Amino acid sequence: MLYKLVLHKSTRKLASKSQLYFLRGQCNNNQSIIVNRNKNLKNTYRSKKSREPQHAIMKKLILKNKSYKALIINYKEWLDILGFADSTVYSFPIHLQEFFYYLEQHNINSINHIRPTTVSDYYKYLQERPNETKSGSLSKTYLNTHQQVLKKFRDYLRKHNTNTHFNVPLKPERIDRIETIDILTQEDIKALFKAVDYSNEKEHVVSRNRALLVLLYSCGLRRNETIMVNIKDILFDKGLVLVRKGKNYKERFVPINHYNLELLENYIYDARIQFNNYNKTEALLIGKIGNRLGASAMRTHLKSIIKATNNAAIQSKNITPHKLRHSIATHFLQAGMDIEYIKQFLGHAHLETTQIYTHLVEKYERL
């Protein structure tokens, strides 16, 4: 039995059950990957513009404690080695800097002196702290990010056998994720693929943009996963894409249909070779000078595709790589694919994360 989507051929005949069982088996054999600690962290991707003022405020909180400064540097390197997105590697240490600044202001100059009440009091301070970018207090999403930073710092301390009983006795803020997730319709997706032809006047760039859309939507890859795909990761003989640098450096195989394989093949062998210095990198998606396509360039080219639709409704939907990922997952569920297969396809660690899409389907069926 082959799973199909009705409207757009880029997702038809995604994979047979045998391919998906193969995918499941591969996903259970994840191993950690050691990377070069000397990776340049200076050029990491800056977070969304709407968050930059908030981060700018926190970066101005100058620390005096040398041990706190060293911990922030080491924490940042650790996040990078684990393969977190560049935006996370950039923003998490800044949040941690605010926590350390709070400790200094309360004469707590060693992590060994932190108590559960210290963390609780700090969180109360955050709940009451004014939002620097708009009126009111910090959003629940932003507060949850602070919690994630502290919990990940706790993990860092435990991994490094630090003699500290640092705990985070906090419960996540309740957010209705259904209301915060929006998806594109299958008609929207058809319009995007059609618009690719008009996204650039150069045919080899058009072909690259088409490959970009295949990875983001048809393969459901995360932004950073898409950036890190290499040519050799497209397994034409098996009908699979190897995602080497997934979240937390977990590998997985993503099935890809014949139609999309042809699009990638045409790009690799006909279009990619027209970029300058194309043979100096293994990256699948490259820019005009042959460098690996980065997050900023990806946004630019995705915007060019969206603009080429000449569709005001689509242009108003704030389309991002993650929205395309949400969309393919929801479309699969609407087409009747088993949620367990969708979980493996997306690379989710827990089924509960994937089950959000069942609620999304119910939401859109009520509309």
Buried (B, 14 or more C-beta within 10 A) or exposed (E): EEBBBEBBBBBBBBBBEEBBEBBBEBBEEBEEEEEEEEEEBEEBBBBEEEBEEBBEEBEEBEBEBEEBBEBBEEBBBBBBBBBBBBBBBBBBBBBBBBBBBBBBEEEBBEBEEBEEEBBBEBBEBBEEEEEEBEEEEBEBEBBBBBBBBBBBBBBBBEEEEBEBEBBBEBEEBEEEEEEEBBBBBBEBBBBBBEBBBBBBEEEBBBBBBBBBBBBBBBBBBBBBBBBBBBBEBBEEEEBBBBBBBBBEBBBBBBBBBEBBBEBBEBBBEEBBEEBEEBEEBEBBBBBEEBBBBBBEBBBEBBEBBBBBBEBEEBEEBEBBBEBBBBBBBBBBBBBEBEBEBBBBBBBBEEEEEBBBBEEBBEBEEEE
